[in-house]
């Protein structure tokens, strides 16, 4: 095969590989087991100390809105976990904002996912913003 054919073949393979990874990145949702039970349990301990007084021990709300159920789902549907992490990292806890590490925010997101009855998986939710931006919040299970 000539150099030009070889080049086209390689370019073709690269293009296909790239498309598959882009589709996968877009397709990943909170229904794909994106956190672990252990991580959600870490988040739960932190929740009791830093979030429960306003959002309620069971996340159903109090002085602040609840973080479970259809209203929360409606607010975040189609946004990414990167958006949700930014929201928490920048403005929460409201009485002491920007006091949490990225790992702590990821643990809290894991708890929020668990309480919204989303399935756990084998890998912790990442703490890096770029990785969280590839996971979409979907209030309803995609068919
Ligand atoms: C001092 C009270 C207070 C504390 C503590 C607090 N929050 Fe909030 N939070 C609020 C209020 C009030 C709102 C709604 C108004 C606003 O957006 O600022 C809110 C909004 C939110 C939202 C957006 C809800 C939505 O439906 O879009 C999230 C997510 C959130 N808080 C997470 C947390 C987490 C996680 C913690 C613990 C680290 C925390 N909050 C601690 C008062 C608090």
Backbone and ligand atoms as CSV (ligand in chain L), in Angstrom:
chain,resi,resn,atom,element,x,y,z
A,1,UNK,N,N,0.848,-1.192,0.000
A,1,UNK,CA,C,0.000,0.000,0.000
A,1,UNK,C,C,0.876,1.230,0.000
A,2,UNK,N,N,0.472,2.259,-0.761
A,2,UNK,CA,C,1.272,3.481,-0.884
A,2,UNK,C,C,1.186,4.313,0.377
A,3,UNK,N,N,2.049,5.314,0.455
A,3,UNK,CA,C,2.096,6.168,1.653
A,3,UNK,C,C,0.763,6.889,1.857
A,4,UNK,N,N,0.153,7.287,0.721
A,4,UNK,CA,C,-1.092,8.050,0.837
A,4,UNK,C,C,-2.232,7.165,1.384
A,5,UNK,N,N,-2.287,5.931,0.883
A,5,UNK,CA,C,-3.310,4.999,1.364
A,5,UNK,C,C,-3.107,4.722,2.850
A,6,UNK,N,N,-1.838,4.513,3.219
A,6,UNK,CA,C,-1.531,4.225,4.631
A,6,UNK,C,C,-1.966,5.409,5.495
A,7,UNK,N,N,-1.668,6.594,5.022
A,7,UNK,CA,C,-2.038,7.792,5.783
A,7,UNK,C,C,-3.555,7.865,5.975
A,8,UNK,N,N,-4.303,7.618,4.869
A,8,UNK,CA,C,-5.771,7.695,4.955
A,8,UNK,C,C,-6.309,6.627,5.905
A,9,UNK,N,N,-5.684,5.438,5.863
A,9,UNK,CA,C,-6.151,4.357,6.737
A,9,UNK,C,C,-5.949,4.755,8.201
A,10,UNK,N,N,-4.766,5.300,8.496
A,10,UNK,CA,C,-4.483,5.691,9.883
A,10,UNK,C,C,-5.420,6.821,10.326
A,11,UNK,N,N,-5.613,7.812,9.429
A,11,UNK,CA,C,-6.498,8.934,9.762
A,11,UNK,C,C,-7.909,8.417,10.034
A,12,UNK,N,N,-8.328,7.442,9.228
A,12,UNK,CA,C,-9.669,6.875,9.400
A,12,UNK,C,C,-9.819,6.218,10.763
A,13,UNK,N,N,-8.842,5.426,11.144
A,13,UNK,CA,C,-8.900,4.743,12.433
A,13,UNK,C,C,-8.920,5.761,13.568
A,14,UNK,N,N,-8.079,6.786,13.456
A,14,UNK,CA,C,-8.038,7.815,14.508
A,14,UNK,C,C,-9.379,8.523,14.621
A,15,UNK,N,N,-9.991,8.821,13.472
A,15,UNK,CA,C,-11.275,9.531,13.489
A,15,UNK,C,C,-12.347,8.691,14.167
A,16,UNK,N,N,-12.360,7.392,13.826
A,16,UNK,CA,C,-13.374,6.521,14.431
A,16,UNK,C,C,-13.156,6.448,15.942
A,17,UNK,N,N,-11.906,6.261,16.360
A,17,UNK,CA,C,-11.601,6.180,17.794
A,17,UNK,C,C,-12.026,7.436,18.505
A,18,UNK,N,N,-11.737,8.577,17.888
A,18,UNK,CA,C,-12.079,9.863,18.491
A,18,UNK,C,C,-13.599,9.993,18.631
A,19,UNK,N,N,-14.342,9.626,17.572
A,19,UNK,CA,C,-15.811,9.757,17.640
A,19,UNK,C,C,-16.375,8.897,18.757
A,20,UNK,N,N,-15.854,7.664,18.879
A,20,UNK,CA,C,-16.379,6.776,19.918
A,20,UNK,C,C,-16.151,7.398,21.295
A,21,UNK,N,N,-14.949,7.946,21.519
A,21,UNK,CA,C,-14.687,8.489,22.858
A,21,UNK,C,C,-15.547,9.720,23.115
A,22,UNK,N,N,-15.817,10.516,22.088
A,22,UNK,CA,C,-16.675,11.689,22.282
A,22,UNK,C,C,-18.093,11.248,22.624
A,23,UNK,N,N,-18.606,10.267,21.900
A,23,UNK,CA,C,-19.962,9.785,22.164
A,23,UNK,C,C,-20.043,9.246,23.587
A,24,UNK,N,N,-19.031,8.450,23.981
A,24,UNK,CA,C,-19.038,7.885,25.336
A,24,UNK,C,C,-19.055,8.985,26.384
A,25,UNK,N,N,-18.200,9.995,26.181
A,25,UNK,CA,C,-18.121,11.067,27.174
A,25,UNK,C,C,-19.475,11.748,27.312
A,26,UNK,N,N,-20.154,11.973,26.189
A,26,UNK,CA,C,-21.438,12.666,26.259
A,26,UNK,C,C,-22.529,11.778,26.849
A,27,UNK,N,N,-22.370,10.472,26.624
A,27,UNK,CA,C,-23.430,9.575,27.045
A,27,UNK,C,C,-23.414,9.245,28.526
A,28,UNK,N,N,-22.306,9.507,29.210
A,28,UNK,CA,C,-22.206,9.099,30.603
A,28,UNK,C,C,-23.143,9.952,31.461
A,29,UNK,N,N,-23.949,9.265,32.264
A,29,UNK,CA,C,-24.876,9.974,33.132
A,29,UNK,C,C,-24.755,9.448,34.559
A,30,UNK,N,N,-25.457,10.102,35.471
A,30,UNK,CA,C,-25.457,9.690,36.872
A,30,UNK,C,C,-26.080,8.304,37.073
A,31,UNK,N,N,-26.664,7.728,36.004
A,31,UNK,CA,C,-27.256,6.393,36.106
A,31,UNK,C,C,-26.240,5.299,35.846
A,32,UNK,N,N,-24.994,5.672,35.550
A,32,UNK,CA,C,-23.987,4.680,35.168
A,32,UNK,C,C,-23.103,4.205,36.323
A,33,UNK,N,N,-23.543,4.380,37.563
A,33,UNK,CA,C,-22.738,3.905,38.690
A,33,UNK,C,C,-21.445,4.693,38.827
A,34,UNK,N,N,-21.549,6.006,38.994
A,34,UNK,CA,C,-20.369,6.878,38.921
A,34,UNK,C,C,-19.744,7.193,40.286
A,35,UNK,N,N,-20.289,6.653,41.367
A,35,UNK,CA,C,-19.704,6.885,42.696
A,35,UNK,C,C,-19.676,5.549,43.438
A,36,UNK,N,N,-19.040,5.503,44.616
A,36,UNK,CA,C,-19.056,4.265,45.415
A,36,UNK,C,C,-19.830,4.488,46.715
A,37,UNK,N,N,-20.300,3.388,47.290
A,37,UNK,CA,C,-21.005,3.453,48.578
A,37,UNK,C,C,-20.098,4.051,49.653
A,38,UNK,N,N,-18.813,3.641,49.646
A,38,UNK,CA,C,-17.870,4.130,50.661
A,38,UNK,C,C,-17.726,5.647,50.559
A,39,UNK,N,N,-17.717,6.134,49.339
A,39,UNK,CA,C,-17.575,7.576,49.135
A,39,UNK,C,C,-18.810,8.316,49.653
A,40,UNK,N,N,-19.990,7.784,49.365
A,40,UNK,CA,C,-21.232,8.410,49.845
A,40,UNK,C,C,-21.272,8.403,51.371
A,41,UNK,N,N,-20.733,7.363,51.981
A,41,UNK,CA,C,-20.711,7.284,53.437
A,41,UNK,C,C,-19.750,8.325,54.017
A,42,UNK,N,N,-18.630,8.555,53.346
A,42,UNK,CA,C,-17.734,9.659,53.758
A,42,UNK,C,C,-18.476,10.990,53.652
A,43,UNK,N,N,-19.219,11.149,52.558
A,43,UNK,CA,C,-19.976,12.379,52.355
A,43,UNK,C,C,-21.023,12.584,53.436
A,44,UNK,N,N,-21.591,11.479,53.909
A,44,UNK,CA,C,-22.640,11.554,54.916
A,44,UNK,C,C,-22.109,12.151,56.231
A,45,UNK,N,N,-20.903,11.753,56.618
A,45,UNK,CA,C,-20.300,12.272,57.852
A,45,UNK,C,C,-20.094,13.779,57.733
A,46,UNK,N,N,-19.588,14.181,56.591
A,46,UNK,CA,C,-19.335,15.595,56.348
A,46,UNK,C,C,-20.649,16.382,56.286
A,47,UNK,N,N,-21.641,15.769,55.674
A,47,UNK,CA,C,-22.959,16.391,55.550
A,47,UNK,C,C,-23.507,16.775,56.929
A,48,UNK,N,N,-23.418,15.838,57.881
A,48,UNK,CA,C,-23.948,16.077,59.223
A,48,UNK,C,C,-23.303,17.293,59.869
A,49,UNK,N,N,-21.996,17.478,59.632
A,49,UNK,CA,C,-21.282,18.590,60.257
A,49,UNK,C,C,-21.493,19.911,59.537
A,50,UNK,N,N,-21.623,19.891,58.207
A,50,UNK,CA,C,-21.525,21.151,57.466
A,50,UNK,C,C,-22.765,21.546,56.672
A,51,UNK,N,N,-23.672,20.640,56.405
A,51,UNK,CA,C,-24.793,20.967,55.520
A,51,UNK,C,C,-26.157,20.745,56.177
A,52,UNK,N,N,-26.220,19.797,57.116
A,52,UNK,CA,C,-27.513,19.357,57.647
A,52,UNK,C,C,-28.292,20.478,58.329
A,53,UNK,N,N,-27.592,21.382,58.997
A,53,UNK,CA,C,-28.311,22.411,59.756
A,53,UNK,C,C,-29.208,23.269,58.864
A,54,UNK,N,N,-28.875,23.423,57.601
A,54,UNK,CA,C,-29.730,24.207,56.698
A,54,UNK,C,C,-30.572,23.323,55.766
A,55,UNK,N,N,-29.967,22.250,55.245
A,55,UNK,CA,C,-30.668,21.430,54.244
A,55,UNK,C,C,-31.357,20.210,54.850
A,56,UNK,N,N,-31.250,20.034,56.178
A,56,UNK,CA,C,-31.885,18.887,56.831
A,56,UNK,C,C,-30.982,17.670,56.849
A,57,UNK,N,N,-31.061,16.889,57.919
A,57,UNK,CA,C,-30.204,15.705,58.057
A,57,UNK,C,C,-30.456,14.710,56.923
A,58,UNK,N,N,-31.713,14.637,56.451
A,58,UNK,CA,C,-32.059,13.675,55.402
A,58,UNK,C,C,-32.136,14.330,54.017
A,59,UNK,N,N,-31.596,15.544,53.888
A,59,UNK,CA,C,-31.535,16.282,52.615
A,59,UNK,C,C,-32.897,16.773,52.112
A,60,UNK,N,N,-33.926,16.703,52.969
A,60,UNK,CA,C,-35.248,17.098,52.488
A,60,UNK,C,C,-35.488,18.600,52.624
A,61,UNK,N,N,-34.511,19.318,53.173
A,61,UNK,CA,C,-34.651,20.766,53.258
A,61,UNK,C,C,-35.094,21.220,54.621
A,62,UNK,N,N,-34.965,22.521,54.842
A,62,UNK,CA,C,-35.329,23.152,56.094
A,62,UNK,C,C,-35.343,24.634,55.782
A,63,UNK,N,N,-34.380,25.361,56.329
A,63,UNK,CA,C,-34.226,26.769,55.946
A,63,UNK,C,C,-33.762,26.884,54.499
A,64,UNK,N,N,-33.079,25.874,54.030
A,64,UNK,CA,C,-32.582,25.848,52.649
A,64,UNK,C,C,-33.353,24.782,51.869
A,65,UNK,N,N,-33.317,24.849,50.531
A,65,UNK,CA,C,-34.078,23.872,49.739
A,65,UNK,C,C,-33.593,22.436,49.945
A,66,UNK,N,N,-34.462,21.470,49.720
A,66,UNK,CA,C,-34.080,20.069,49.747
A,66,UNK,C,C,-33.200,19.739,48.550
A,67,UNK,N,N,-32.359,18.714,48.706
A,67,UNK,CA,C,-31.472,18.331,47.601
A,67,UNK,C,C,-31.833,16.949,47.063
A,68,UNK,N,N,-33.090,16.559,47.272
A,68,UNK,CA,C,-33.569,15.305,46.687
A,68,UNK,C,C,-34.936,15.569,46.049
A,69,UNK,N,N,-35.320,14.644,45.194
A,69,UNK,CA,C,-36.666,14.698,44.639
A,69,UNK,C,C,-36.781,15.514,43.374
A,70,UNK,N,N,-38.028,15.770,42.979
A,70,UNK,CA,C,-38.279,16.299,41.638
A,70,UNK,C,C,-37.847,17.751,41.466
A,71,UNK,N,N,-37.909,18.545,42.540
A,71,UNK,CA,C,-37.505,19.940,42.349
A,71,UNK,C,C,-35.996,20.021,42.102
A,72,UNK,N,N,-35.234,19.304,42.945
A,72,UNK,CA,C,-33.781,19.264,42.745
A,72,UNK,C,C,-33.454,18.682,41.370
A,73,UNK,N,N,-34.138,17.575,41.019
A,73,UNK,CA,C,-33.914,16.943,39.717
A,73,UNK,C,C,-34.186,17.904,38.574
A,74,UNK,N,N,-35.260,18.680,38.708
A,74,UNK,CA,C,-35.604,19.646,37.665
A,74,UNK,C,C,-34.553,20.736,37.531
A,75,UNK,N,N,-33.994,21.166,38.662
A,75,UNK,CA,C,-32.971,22.216,38.615
A,75,UNK,C,C,-31.705,21.752,37.893
A,76,UNK,N,N,-31.366,20.464,38.059
A,76,UNK,CA,C,-30.064,19.996,37.569
A,76,UNK,C,C,-30.140,19.103,36.353
A,77,UNK,N,N,-31.357,18.743,35.930
A,77,UNK,CA,C,-31.523,17.856,34.784
A,77,UNK,C,C,-30.763,18.413,33.583
A,78,UNK,N,N,-29.944,17.564,32.949
A,78,UNK,CA,C,-29.184,17.918,31.745
A,78,UNK,C,C,-27.949,18.766,32.003
A,79,UNK,N,N,-27.752,19.216,33.240
A,79,UNK,CA,C,-26.479,19.883,33.552
A,79,UNK,C,C,-25.481,18.792,33.937
A,80,UNK,N,N,-24.222,19.168,34.177
A,80,UNK,CA,C,-23.231,18.142,34.501
A,80,UNK,C,C,-22.876,18.190,35.982
A,81,UNK,N,N,-22.227,17.117,36.442
A,81,UNK,CA,C,-21.767,17.098,37.830
A,81,UNK,C,C,-20.674,18.146,38.042
A,82,UNK,N,N,-20.034,18.583,36.949
A,82,UNK,CA,C,-19.075,19.687,37.053
A,82,UNK,C,C,-19.790,20.963,37.489
A,83,UNK,N,N,-20.977,21.196,36.924
A,83,UNK,CA,C,-21.764,22.384,37.303
A,83,UNK,C,C,-22.180,22.301,38.773
A,84,UNK,N,N,-22.639,21.107,39.165
A,84,UNK,CA,C,-23.102,20.929,40.546
A,84,UNK,C,C,-21.932,21.076,41.530
A,85,UNK,N,N,-20.773,20.530,41.149
A,85,UNK,CA,C,-19.584,20.646,42.007
A,85,UNK,C,C,-19.171,22.116,42.150
A,86,UNK,N,N,-19.213,22.853,41.048
A,86,UNK,CA,C,-18.865,24.288,41.093
A,86,UNK,C,C,-19.807,25.027,42.039
A,87,UNK,N,N,-21.086,24.704,41.911
A,87,UNK,CA,C,-22.114,25.361,42.735
A,87,UNK,C,C,-21.803,25.160,44.217
A,88,UNK,N,N,-21.481,23.927,44.590
A,88,UNK,CA,C,-21.198,23.617,45.990
A,88,UNK,C,C,-19.856,24.237,46.402
A,89,UNK,N,N,-18.851,24.064,45.568
A,89,UNK,CA,C,-17.500,24.499,45.928
A,89,UNK,C,C,-17.443,26.024,46.104
A,90,UNK,N,N,-18.161,26.750,45.251
A,90,UNK,CA,C,-18.079,28.208,45.274
A,90,UNK,C,C,-18.987,28.821,46.346
A,91,UNK,N,N,-20.192,28.262,46.534
A,91,UNK,CA,C,-21.144,28.977,47.397
A,91,UNK,C,C,-21.563,28.251,48.677
A,92,UNK,N,N,-21.117,26.994,48.864
A,92,UNK,CA,C,-21.547,26.230,50.049
A,92,UNK,C,C,-20.352,25.802,50.901
A,93,UNK,N,N,-20.516,25.554,52.210
A,93,UNK,CA,C,-21.715,25.893,52.970
A,93,UNK,C,C,-21.909,27.402,53.013
A,94,UNK,N,N,-23.154,27.819,52.927
A,94,UNK,CA,C,-23.446,29.241,52.747
A,94,UNK,C,C,-22.863,30.100,53.876
A,95,UNK,N,N,-22.708,29.516,55.066
A,95,UNK,CA,C,-22.167,30.281,56.183
A,95,UNK,C,C,-20.628,30.226,56.255
A,96,UNK,N,N,-20.002,29.497,55.314
A,96,UNK,CA,C,-18.538,29.420,55.287
A,96,UNK,C,C,-18.084,28.946,53.912
A,97,UNK,N,N,-18.437,29.717,52.842
A,97,UNK,CA,C,-18.188,29.239,51.481
A,97,UNK,C,C,-16.693,29.052,51.190
A,98,UNK,N,N,-16.420,28.171,50.230
A,98,UNK,CA,C,-15.064,27.891,49.744
A,98,UNK,C,C,-14.158,27.340,50.833
A,99,UNK,N,N,-14.750,26.621,51.775
A,99,UNK,CA,C,-13.949,26.003,52.831
A,99,UNK,C,C,-13.733,24.512,52.577
A,100,UNK,N,N,-14.327,23.959,51.494
A,100,UNK,CA,C,-14.233,22.523,51.235
A,100,UNK,C,C,-13.186,22.228,50.170
A,101,UNK,N,N,-12.510,21.078,50.317
A,101,UNK,CA,C,-11.590,20.643,49.263
A,101,UNK,C,C,-12.416,20.010,48.137
A,102,UNK,N,N,-11.787,19.833,46.972
A,102,UNK,CA,C,-12.474,19.193,45.837
A,102,UNK,C,C,-12.875,17.762,46.180
A,103,UNK,N,N,-12.040,17.081,46.977
A,103,UNK,CA,C,-12.354,15.701,47.375
A,103,UNK,C,C,-13.601,15.697,48.264
A,104,UNK,N,N,-13.694,16.651,49.175
A,104,UNK,CA,C,-14.870,16.722,50.046
A,104,UNK,C,C,-16.129,17.005,49.233
A,105,UNK,N,N,-16.006,17.893,48.245
A,105,UNK,CA,C,-17.169,18.195,47.397
A,105,UNK,C,C,-17.602,16.936,46.641
A,106,UNK,N,N,-16.634,16.167,46.128
A,106,UNK,CA,C,-16.972,14.928,45.407
A,106,UNK,C,C,-17.679,13.951,46.352
A,107,UNK,N,N,-17.202,13.842,47.596
A,107,UNK,CA,C,-17.854,12.944,48.560
A,107,UNK,C,C,-19.295,13.399,48.827
A,108,UNK,N,N,-19.511,14.695,48.931
A,108,UNK,CA,C,-20.864,15.215,49.163
A,108,UNK,C,C,-21.766,14.947,47.954
A,109,UNK,N,N,-21.200,15.090,46.752
A,109,UNK,CA,C,-22.000,14.783,45.551
A,109,UNK,C,C,-22.392,13.308,45.551
A,110,UNK,N,N,-21.468,12.432,45.989
A,110,UNK,CA,C,-21.776,10.999,46.042
A,110,UNK,C,C,-22.972,10.759,46.966
A,111,UNK,N,N,-22.977,11.445,48.113
A,111,UNK,CA,C,-24.110,11.304,49.034
A,111,UNK,C,C,-25.408,11.794,48.379
A,112,UNK,N,N,-25.341,12.941,47.725
A,112,UNK,CA,C,-26.539,13.495,47.067
A,112,UNK,C,C,-27.058,12.497,46.016
A,113,UNK,N,N,-26.144,11.883,45.254
A,113,UNK,CA,C,-26.569,10.893,44.247
A,113,UNK,C,C,-27.229,9.700,44.929
A,114,UNK,N,N,-26.607,9.213,46.022
A,114,UNK,CA,C,-27.180,8.054,46.702
A,114,UNK,C,C,-28.586,8.374,47.211
A,115,UNK,N,N,-28.769,9.542,47.817
A,115,UNK,CA,C,-30.079,9.897,48.360
A,115,UNK,C,C,-31.112,10.151,47.266
A,116,UNK,N,N,-30.637,10.404,46.043
A,116,UNK,CA,C,-31.570,10.525,44.920
A,116,UNK,C,C,-31.770,9.171,44.224
A,117,UNK,N,N,-31.380,8.092,44.923
A,117,UNK,CA,C,-31.578,6.719,44.470
A,117,UNK,C,C,-30.893,6.410,43.150
A,118,UNK,N,N,-29.743,7.031,42.947
A,118,UNK,CA,C,-28.957,6.713,41.759
A,118,UNK,C,C,-27.979,5.603,42.142
A,119,UNK,N,N,-27.695,4.689,41.217
A,119,UNK,CA,C,-26.910,3.502,41.570
A,119,UNK,C,C,-25.439,3.812,41.858
A,120,UNK,N,N,-24.862,3.097,42.827
A,120,UNK,CA,C,-23.424,3.188,43.092
A,120,UNK,C,C,-22.693,2.269,42.123
A,121,UNK,N,N,-21.376,2.470,42.009
A,121,UNK,CA,C,-20.569,1.614,41.131
A,121,UNK,C,C,-19.275,1.241,41.810
A,122,UNK,N,N,-18.253,0.944,41.016
A,122,UNK,CA,C,-16.991,0.424,41.549
A,122,UNK,C,C,-15.920,1.494,41.705
A,123,UNK,N,N,-16.144,2.681,41.156
A,123,UNK,CA,C,-15.122,3.716,41.171
A,123,UNK,C,C,-15.654,4.988,41.810
A,124,UNK,N,N,-14.810,5.617,42.630
A,124,UNK,CA,C,-15.189,6.893,43.236
A,124,UNK,C,C,-15.473,7.943,42.172
A,125,UNK,N,N,-16.360,8.836,42.483
A,125,UNK,CA,C,-16.564,10.017,41.654
A,125,UNK,C,C,-15.253,10.806,41.682
A,126,UNK,N,N,-14.761,11.229,40.519
A,126,UNK,CA,C,-13.503,11.980,40.515
A,126,UNK,C,C,-13.695,13.366,41.121
A,127,UNK,N,N,-12.594,13.986,41.544
A,127,UNK,CA,C,-12.719,15.328,42.106
A,127,UNK,C,C,-12.347,16.410,41.093
A,128,UNK,N,N,-11.698,16.013,39.979
A,128,UNK,CA,C,-11.281,17.007,38.982
A,128,UNK,C,C,-12.490,17.526,38.200
A,129,UNK,N,N,-12.527,18.848,38.009
A,129,UNK,CA,C,-13.654,19.481,37.317
A,129,UNK,C,C,-13.852,18.927,35.903
A,130,UNK,N,N,-12.746,18.705,35.171
A,130,UNK,CA,C,-12.868,18.253,33.777
A,130,UNK,C,C,-13.578,16.893,33.731
A,131,UNK,N,N,-13.216,16.012,34.642
A,131,UNK,CA,C,-13.830,14.679,34.651
A,131,UNK,C,C,-15.301,14.781,35.046
A,132,UNK,N,N,-15.615,15.634,36.007
A,132,UNK,CA,C,-17.011,15.767,36.453
A,132,UNK,C,C,-17.882,16.361,35.345
A,133,UNK,N,N,-17.273,17.163,34.495
A,133,UNK,CA,C,-18.047,17.773,33.407
A,133,UNK,C,C,-18.456,16.766,32.341
A,134,UNK,N,N,-17.874,15.553,32.356
A,134,UNK,CA,C,-18.268,14.548,31.358
A,134,UNK,C,C,-19.448,13.706,31.847
A,135,UNK,N,N,-19.934,13.950,33.077
A,135,UNK,CA,C,-21.046,13.154,33.619
A,135,UNK,C,C,-22.284,14.035,33.743
A,136,UNK,N,N,-23.335,13.640,33.047
A,136,UNK,CA,C,-24.563,14.438,33.064
A,136,UNK,C,C,-25.512,14.037,34.177
A,137,UNK,N,N,-26.125,15.036,34.814
A,137,UNK,CA,C,-27.210,14.750,35.748
A,137,UNK,C,C,-28.470,14.505,34.922
A,138,UNK,N,N,-29.119,13.389,35.150
A,138,UNK,CA,C,-30.386,13.090,34.479
A,138,UNK,C,C,-31.380,12.696,35.565
A,139,UNK,N,N,-32.432,13.475,35.723
A,139,UNK,CA,C,-33.409,13.183,36.767
A,139,UNK,C,C,-34.088,11.836,36.517
A,140,UNK,N,N,-34.330,11.511,35.254
A,140,UNK,CA,C,-34.964,10.242,34.913
A,140,UNK,C,C,-33.995,9.354,34.144
A,141,UNK,N,N,-34.103,8.062,34.374
A,141,UNK,CA,C,-33.196,7.106,33.732
A,141,UNK,C,C,-33.348,7.172,32.217
A,142,UNK,N,N,-32.219,7.425,31.492
A,142,UNK,CA,C,-32.318,7.461,30.031
A,142,UNK,C,C,-32.719,6.084,29.502
A,143,UNK,N,N,-33.604,6.051,28.506
A,143,UNK,CA,C,-34.071,4.739,28.022
A,143,UNK,C,C,-33.081,4.190,26.991
L,1,LIG,C1,C,-26.230,28.373,56.362
L,1,LIG,C2,C,-27.149,27.568,55.572
L,1,LIG,C3,C,-26.574,26.613,54.541
L,1,LIG,C4,C,-25.575,25.675,54.709
L,1,LIG,C5,C,-24.778,25.366,55.970
L,1,LIG,C6,C,-25.458,24.980,53.433
L,1,LIG,N1,N,-26.335,25.499,52.528
L,1,LIG,FE1,FE,-26.598,24.878,50.595
L,1,LIG,N2,N,-27.980,26.339,50.291
L,1,LIG,C7,C,-28.446,27.209,51.274
L,1,LIG,C8,C,-29.471,28.073,50.680
L,1,LIG,C9,C,-30.229,29.169,51.438
L,1,LIG,C10,C,-29.597,27.682,49.328
L,1,LIG,C11,C,-30.549,28.280,48.279
L,1,LIG,C12,C,-30.206,29.701,48.004
L,1,LIG,C13,C,-28.934,29.766,47.255
L,1,LIG,O1,O,-28.918,29.275,46.154
L,1,LIG,O2,O,-27.931,30.301,47.772
L,1,LIG,C14,C,-28.649,26.595,49.111
L,1,LIG,C15,C,-28.488,25.934,47.905
L,1,LIG,C16,C,-27.715,24.797,47.734
L,1,LIG,C17,C,-27.653,24.013,46.506
L,1,LIG,C18,C,-28.411,24.289,45.218
L,1,LIG,C19,C,-29.788,23.625,45.332
L,1,LIG,C20,C,-30.552,23.564,44.036
L,1,LIG,O3,O,-31.655,22.973,44.017
L,1,LIG,O4,O,-30.085,24.056,43.011
L,1,LIG,C21,C,-26.812,22.971,46.747
L,1,LIG,C22,C,-26.436,21.858,45.776
L,1,LIG,C23,C,-26.329,23.104,48.110
L,1,LIG,N3,N,-26.904,24.213,48.667
L,1,LIG,C24,C,-25.457,22.225,48.723
L,1,LIG,C25,C,-24.961,22.391,50.009
L,1,LIG,C26,C,-23.973,21.513,50.616
L,1,LIG,C27,C,-23.376,20.286,49.939
L,1,LIG,C28,C,-23.721,22.006,51.860
L,1,LIG,C29,C,-22.709,21.516,52.869
L,1,LIG,C30,C,-21.330,21.598,52.454
L,1,LIG,C31,C,-24.550,23.181,52.044
L,1,LIG,N4,N,-25.295,23.386,50.908
L,1,LIG,C32,C,-24.584,23.940,53.199
L,1,LIG,C33,C,-28.041,27.277,52.580
L,1,LIG,C34,C,-27.046,26.503,53.160
